[in-house]
Every structure is written in structure tokens, then in C-alpha cells.
Amino acid sequence: MTSTASTQPGPASYGWRTPLVVILAGCLIAMVGFGVRSVFGLFLEPMTVAHGWDRSTFGLAMAIQNLLWGIGVPIAGMIADRYGPSRVLAVGAVVYAIGVWGFAHAGNALELHLFGGVLTGLGVAFTSFSLAMAAMAKVVGPERRSLALGLGTASGSFGQVVFSPLGQAFIHQFGWEPALGYLALSALLVIPLAFILPNAQAPKSEMMQDQSLLQALREASGHRGFVLLTVGFFVCGFHVAFITVHFPAYVSDLGLDPAVGATALALVGFFNIAGSFGAGLVGQRWSKKTGLAWIYFLRSIVIVGLLLAPKTDWTIYLFAGSMGLLWLSTVPLTTGIVAQVFGVRYMATLFGVVFLSHQLGSFLGVWLGGYLYDTVGSYDGVWWAGVALGLIAAAIHVAIDEKPLARLTPATA
């Protein structure tokens, strides 16, 4: 591989699309895209009661959604890396809205799995915050990259803060079916925001490498740190998806008011704003892999605390706040390692591969939660599995090599 003689253009090359404008648009895309899909757990009880479905039927739809989200992200990343993110995000928003609308009107399990699972999953994938974050990473220098990624992740969390009480209010005021219709309309807000993002491939302050996408994938797959990062991110998906979908029902099963579950989801999102932003700052100054190891270890401790503590409103709120600090704080550090080691040219694609592992974990967490509940009447087995997986992930991340590859310029280190 050979390098061109000049560095790629900085923010001025994007005209009116200054770094501030791009980061703001990317943050709003993350807020809407992630905010809408983060509240589907609120619909578990009303939909299953209305249709006479068991929780494993609903859980399978959410598991399929997470799986298609995972499969779709690397594909969307490849297209975005080749042609730019704007059209990818716009098409994704349309599919997203159709999927959520069909989710609301599903009359049987097959339609539930098709619309709520397949189409919504693909819509979420093609409006993924990772596409917006890759665009954000290309308009800032490496000295601010982790911070920008932290802001993007925090914005997704803010979407959860906004949409959790909003979704609950829609359900209470209009019923669950119209509430999903309003969420479908919300997904369309991504379309105008998508065309604010620049479609240029060139990152700031990075030498352009004569490297194809296939070569980039081969390089990453042969890197031990990339493999370990991919395996570890499976655990993040297991934790996050299980809690997002099943936690409101878990809270209701404890005999607590359903509003406690909705409030808990909002608290997770609220505290994750601080957690994600803090992780971006940590990644800018200290080892990203060490930060990830601590996050997974602390997640296990927090889950054990929930299981052993008396089940009161305040226990749920303390769990939600603590888990919120650790929720998506993995994302700026994980994406930061990908950019730090391999550069940002194919960042959307490479993080998409890592994210596929995350969504395989999500599939298992969501499906296993529904299956075990319907089989044994309890979520305890999934909670303890989450504890064990968190400890394993902490150990895995310690062994990651996060040094930039030799082919990169010093500016990307």
C-alpha cells in the first residue's frame, strides 16, 4: 500500500458544513434514532395482553430486530463509507417508520416478527448512530475525536431520556397502538438531518491510504485486539438489550407501579449522558481498553447489587442510575479503539463488524429473557448470566492491543 503525498482536507473543505454543524446534526440523528427504539420495552405488557401473546413471542420479535440491526449496520457502513451517509440514513428512516407502523398494526406473530423484527431492525441499522458518529469523526482531528464520539453517544442517551416518558405518556393518553404511530412519525425526522452530514470520504489529519475495503477487513480480522474487542462487545449487547426490553416487565412483576419501570429507563438514559460524555473524556486522556475493562466489571457489581437488595422503588432507581453511567459508555471507547488502531477511513464498516457481535449478544439476551421467564417464571437466570459475562468481558479487554498500526501517521495515534 502507498500513501498520497498530502493530507486530506479539514473542516473548511465541507463549506457551510462546519464541524459544529455536522456534530449537532449527528447528535440529533443519534437522539431520534436511538430514542425511538429504546422504548419498545414499554409495549411488551400492553401488546401481549391485547393479543394474548406470551412474552417469548414478543421477545423473539425484539431479538430478530436486534439481530437484523446487527447484520444491517456493517452493510450500511460499507455503503456509507463508499457513497456517504446521507442517502443511507434517509432510506433507513423510511424503512424504520414503515416497520414501527406495521409493528403497531400486527395482528399475528408472523406480522409482529416481520414488521417489529425484520423491517424495524433494518430501519434501526440504516439510521444507526454509528453512521452519524463516523461522519462526526471525519470532521475533527484525533485530539478531539474521543470527545466527539462521546457527545454522539450521549445524544443517543438523551433520546432515551426524552422518548421514555414521551412513549409512556403516549400510551397513557392515546393507547399503545397510536403511541407506536407517533414513534413511526418521529423516525422520519432523521431524513432532513441526514442531508446535513457531508458525504466526503476524506478524514481530517489522516494520510489517505491506498487500501481497499476488503484489505481493511482482512487487516482487522487478523488483528488480535480487533477480535477481542468484537468478542467483548457481545456482552454489552447482552446486557443492554435484555434490560431495555424486559426491565419494565421485571419491575411490574415485583409488584411496583409500571411508571417506575418507565422512570427507570429514563434514568438510565439520563445518567448515560454523563457516562458517555465522561467515557469520551477518559478515552481522550487514558487507556481506552482499561476503561472498558472497568465498565464491564462494574456492570457485574451493579447487577449483583440489584439481585441482593430489597426490591423497592429506590432500589430500582439506584440500579438504573448506576447502570446508566455504564450503559453506552462502552461505545465512545470501543469506536475510539477502532479509529485509533485502524484510522477512520473505514470506521463505519469496521465498527459495524464489531457491532454485529453486540447485536448477537442482544439477540441472545432478549430471547433468553423471554424464554426463561415463560419456562421458569423468573428472570434471575439471565441476570446471573449477565454477571458472569461482565466479568469475562472485563478480562478480555485487558488483553487488547490498542496501539495504532504502523501504516498510520502519528496524527492518528
C-alpha positions in Angstrom: 0.0 0.0 0.0 1.2 3.5 -0.8 0.1 6.9 0.6 -0.6 10.1 -1.2 1.6 13.0 -0.7 -0.8 15.3 1.0 -3.1 15.1 4.0 -6.8 15.2 3.5 -8.8 18.4 3.8 -10.2 19.6 7.1 -13.5 21.1 8.0 -13.1 24.1 5.7 -13.4 21.7 2.7 -17.0 21.0 3.7 -18.3 24.6 3.1 -21.2 25.5 5.4 -21.0 22.1 7.0 -18.6 23.1 9.7 -17.6 20.6 12.4 -20.1 22.3 14.8 -23.0 21.9 12.3 -22.1 18.3 11.5 -21.7 17.3 15.1 -25.1 18.9 16.0 -26.8 17.1 13.1 -25.1 13.8 14.1 -26.2 14.2 17.7 -29.8 14.8 16.7 -29.8 11.8 14.4 -28.5 9.7 17.3 -31.1 11.1 19.7 -34.0 10.3 17.4 -32.8 7.0 16.0 -31.8 5.5 19.3 -34.6 7.2 21.3 -37.4 5.6 19.3 -36.1 2.1 19.6 -35.1 2.4 23.2 -38.8 2.4 24.4 -40.1 -0.7 22.8 -40.0 -2.5 26.1 -42.9 -0.3 27.3 -45.1 -2.1 24.8 -44.4 -5.6 26.0 -47.2 -5.8 28.5 -50.0 -3.9 26.7 -49.3 -5.7 23.4 -49.1 -9.2 24.9 -52.2 -8.7 26.9 -54.2 -7.3 23.9 -53.2 -10.1 21.6 -52.9 -13.0 24.0 -49.2 -13.5 23.2 -46.7 -14.8 25.6 -43.5 -12.8 26.4 -41.3 -15.1 24.3 -43.3 -14.2 21.2 -42.7 -10.5 21.8 -39.2 -11.2 22.9 -38.5 -13.1 19.7 -39.6 -10.1 17.7 -37.2 -7.8 19.6 -34.5 -10.4 19.3 -35.0 -10.5 15.5 -34.9 -6.7 15.5 -31.6 -6.7 17.3 -30.2 -9.4 15.0 -31.2 -7.5 11.8 -29.9 -4.3 13.4 -26.5 -6.1 13.8 -26.5 -7.6 10.4 -27.5 -4.3 8.7 -25.0 -2.0 10.4 -21.9 -3.3 8.7 -23.7 -3.3 5.3 -24.9 0.2 5.9 -21.4 1.1 7.0 -19.9 -0.2 3.8 -22.4 1.8 1.7 -21.8 4.9 3.7 -18.0 4.5 3.5 -18.3 4.3 -0.2 -21.1 6.8 -1.1 -21.6 8.9 2.1 -24.1 8.5 4.9 -26.9 10.9 3.8 -28.9 8.7 1.5 -28.3 5.6 3.7 -29.8 7.4 6.7 -32.7 8.8 4.7 -33.7 5.4 3.2 -33.2 3.9 6.6 -35.6 6.4 8.2 -38.4 5.4 5.7 -37.9 1.7 6.4 -37.8 2.4 10.1 -41.1 4.3 10.0 -42.8 1.6 8.0 -41.5 -1.1 10.4 -42.8 0.7 13.5 -46.2 1.5 11.8 -46.6 -2.2 10.9 -45.5 -3.2 14.4 -48.5 -1.2 15.7 -50.9 -3.0 13.4 -49.5 -6.5 13.6 -52.4 -8.9 14.0 -50.5 -12.1 14.5 -47.0 -13.3 15.5 -45.7 -13.5 11.9 -46.6 -9.9 11.2 -45.1 -8.9 14.6 -41.8 -10.6 13.7 -41.8 -9.2 10.1 -42.6 -5.5 11.0 -41.4 -5.2 14.6 -38.4 -7.6 13.9 -37.1 -7.5 10.4 -38.2 -4.1 9.0 -37.7 -2.2 12.2 -34.3 -3.9 12.7 -33.2 -2.9 9.3 -34.5 0.6 9.8 -32.6 1.0 13.0 -29.5 -0.3 11.3 -29.6 2.1 8.4 -30.2 5.0 10.8 -27.6 3.8 13.3 -25.8 6.4 15.4 -22.6 4.7 14.3 -23.1 6.1 10.8 -23.5 9.6 12.2 -20.6 9.2 14.6 -18.3 8.1 11.7 -19.2 11.3 9.9 -18.5 13.3 13.0 -15.1 11.6 13.5 -14.0 12.7 10.0 -14.5 16.4 10.6 -12.5 16.6 13.8 -8.9 15.9 14.5 -7.7 13.0 16.6 -7.1 15.3 19.6 -10.9 15.8 19.8 -12.2 12.5 18.3 -13.0 10.6 21.5 -14.8 13.7 22.9 -16.9 13.9 19.7 -17.7 10.2 19.9 -18.7 10.7 23.5 -21.1 13.5 22.5 -22.7 11.4 19.8 -23.2 8.5 22.3 -24.6 10.9 25.0 -27.1 12.2 22.4 -28.4 8.7 21.9 -28.9 8.5 25.6 -30.6 11.9 25.7 -33.0 10.4 23.2 -33.8 7.7 25.7 -34.4 10.4 28.3 -36.8 12.2 26.0 -38.6 9.2 24.5 -39.1 7.1 27.6 -41.5 9.4 29.4 -42.9 10.5 26.0 -43.7 7.0 25.0 -45.3 6.3 28.3 -47.3 9.5 28.0 -48.5 8.5 24.5 -49.6 5.0 25.8 -51.4 6.5 28.7 -53.1 9.3 26.7 -53.8 7.6 23.4 -53.3 3.9 23.8 -50.3 1.7 22.8 -51.3 1.5 19.1 -51.4 5.2 18.3 -48.3 5.6 20.5 -46.4 3.5 18.1 -47.8 5.5 15.2 -46.3 8.7 16.8 -43.0 7.0 17.2 -43.1 6.0 13.5 -43.5 9.6 12.5 -40.7 10.6 14.8 -38.3 8.3 12.9 -38.9 10.4 9.8 -37.2 13.4 11.4 -33.9 11.7 10.6 -34.4 12.5 6.8 -33.7 16.2 6.8 -30.9 15.8 9.3 -29.2 13.2 7.2 -28.6 15.7 4.4 -26.7 18.0 6.7 -23.9 15.4 7.0 -21.0 15.6 4.5 -20.7 12.7 2.1 -16.9 13.2 1.6 -14.7 10.2 2.4 -11.7 12.1 3.5 -10.9 12.3 7.2 -9.1 15.3 8.7 -5.4 15.0 9.5 -5.0 11.4 8.2 -2.9 10.3 5.3 -5.1 8.6 2.7 -4.0 5.0 2.4 -4.3 3.1 -0.9 -6.3 0.4 0.8 -9.5 -1.2 -0.4 -12.4 -2.2 1.8 -11.5 -5.8 1.5 -8.0 -5.2 2.5 -9.2 -3.2 5.5 -11.4 -6.1 6.6 -8.6 -8.6 6.2 -6.3 -6.4 8.2 -8.7 -6.0 11.0 -9.7 -9.7 11.1 -6.0 -10.6 11.5 -5.6 -8.2 14.4 -5.8 -9.9 17.8 -7.1 -6.7 19.5 -9.9 -6.3 17.0 -11.0 -9.9 17.5 -11.0 -9.5 21.3 -12.9 -6.1 21.0 -15.5 -7.8 18.9 -15.9 -10.7 21.3 -16.2 -8.4 24.3 -18.8 -6.2 22.7 -21.1 -9.2 22.6 -21.5 -8.8 26.3 -22.5 -5.2 26.0 -25.3 -6.2 23.7 -26.5 -8.9 26.0 -26.8 -6.5 29.0 -28.3 -3.5 27.2 -30.9 -5.3 25.1 -32.2 -7.6 27.9 -32.6 -4.6 30.2 -34.2 -2.4 27.6 -36.8 -4.9 26.6 -37.5 -6.8 29.8 -36.8 -4.4 32.7 -40.2 -2.6 32.7 -41.9 -6.0 32.9 -39.5 -7.1 35.6 -40.3 -4.1 37.6 -44.1 -4.8 37.3 -43.5 -8.4 38.3 -42.0 -7.1 41.5 -45.4 -5.5 42.3 -44.2 -2.0 41.7 -46.0 0.6 39.6 -45.4 0.4 35.8 -44.4 4.1 35.9 -41.4 3.0 38.0 -40.1 1.0 35.0 -40.6 3.9 32.6 -38.9 6.2 35.0 -36.0 3.8 35.4 -35.5 3.7 31.6 -35.4 7.4 31.6 -32.9 7.5 34.4 -30.7 5.0 32.5 -30.7 7.4 29.6 -30.2 10.5 31.8 -27.2 9.1 33.7 -25.8 7.7 30.5 -25.4 11.2 29.1 -22.8 11.8 31.9 -21.4 8.3 31.5 -20.9 8.5 27.7 -19.5 12.0 27.8 -17.2 11.0 30.7 -16.1 8.0 28.8 -15.2 10.2 25.9 -13.0 12.4 28.2 -11.4 9.3 29.7 -10.6 7.9 26.3 -9.0 11.1 25.2 -6.6 11.1 28.2 -6.1 7.5 29.3 -6.2 3.9 28.0 -9.5 3.0 26.3 -9.2 -0.7 26.9 -8.7 -0.2 30.7 -11.7 2.0 30.8 -13.7 -0.7 29.0 -12.5 -3.4 31.5 -13.6 -1.3 34.4 -17.1 -0.7 32.8 -17.8 -4.4 32.4 -16.5 -5.2 35.8 -18.7 -2.6 37.4 -21.7 -3.7 35.5 -21.5 -7.1 37.1 -21.2 -5.5 40.6 -24.3 -3.3 39.9 -26.4 -6.3 38.8 -25.4 -8.3 41.9 -26.5 -5.3 44.0 -29.9 -5.3 42.3 -30.4 -9.0 42.9 -29.4 -8.9 46.6 -31.0 -5.6 47.6 -34.7 -5.2 48.8 -36.9 -4.6 45.8 -38.2 -1.0 46.4 -38.7 2.0 44.1 -35.4 3.4 45.3 -33.6 0.2 44.6 -34.8 0.3 41.0 -33.9 3.9 40.6 -30.4 3.4 42.1 -29.8 0.5 39.8 -31.0 2.5 36.8 -28.7 5.4 37.6 -25.7 3.2 38.3 -26.3 1.1 35.1 -26.9 4.3 33.2 -23.4 5.6 33.9 -22.1 2.3 32.4 -24.7 1.9 29.7 -23.4 3.2 26.4 -20.2 4.5 27.8 -18.7 1.4 26.1 -19.4 3.0 22.7 -17.0 6.0 22.6 -14.2 3.8 23.9 -14.9 0.9 21.5 -15.3 3.2 18.5 -12.3 5.1 19.7 -10.1 2.0 19.7 -11.2 1.2 16.2 -10.4 4.7 15.0 -7.1 4.8 17.0 -5.8 1.4 15.7 -7.1 1.4 12.1 -7.9 5.1 11.3 -11.2 6.5 10.3 -11.3 5.8 6.5 -13.4 2.6 7.0 -14.5 3.3 10.5 -18.2 2.8 9.8 -17.6 -0.6 8.3 -15.1 -1.9 10.9 -17.3 -0.7 13.8 -20.2 -2.3 12.0 -18.5 -5.6 12.2 -17.8 -5.1 16.0 -21.4 -4.0 16.4 -22.7 -7.2 14.7 -21.2 -9.1 17.7 -23.0 -6.6 20.0 -26.3 -7.5 18.3 -25.7 -11.2 18.5 -25.4 -10.6 22.2 -28.6 -8.5 22.1 -30.5 -11.3 20.3 -29.4 -13.8 23.0 -30.2 -11.5 25.9 -33.7 -10.6 24.6 -34.7 -14.1 23.5 -33.3 -15.8 26.6 -35.1 -13.4 28.9 -38.5 -14.2 27.3 -37.8 -17.9 27.1 -36.6 -18.3 30.7 -39.5 -16.2 32.0 -42.0 -18.3 30.2 -40.3 -21.6 31.2 -39.4 -20.9 34.9 -41.3 -17.7 35.7 -38.3 -15.7 36.6 -35.5 -13.5 35.0 -32.9 -14.5 37.7 -31.0 -16.8 35.4 -30.5 -14.1 32.8 -29.3 -11.6 35.5 -26.7 -14.1 36.8 -25.6 -14.9 33.3 -25.1 -11.1 32.8 -22.9 -11.1 35.9 -20.6 -13.9 34.6 -20.4 -12.4 31.1 -19.4 -9.0 32.5 -16.5 -10.5 34.4 -15.4 -12.4 31.3 -15.6 -9.2 29.2 -13.5 -7.3 31.7 -10.7 -9.9 31.4 -10.9 -9.9 27.6 -10.4 -6.2 27.3 -7.3 -6.1 29.4 -5.6 -8.2 26.7 -6.4 -5.8 23.8 -3.5 -4.2 22.0 -4.7 -0.6 21.3 -1.5 0.8 19.6 -2.1 2.4 16.2 -1.0 0.4 13.2 2.4 1.4 11.7 0.8 2.5 8.4 -1.0 5.4 10.1 0.5 8.8 10.5 1.4 10.0 14.0 -1.5 12.4 14.0 -4.0 9.5 14.3 -2.3 8.0 17.4 
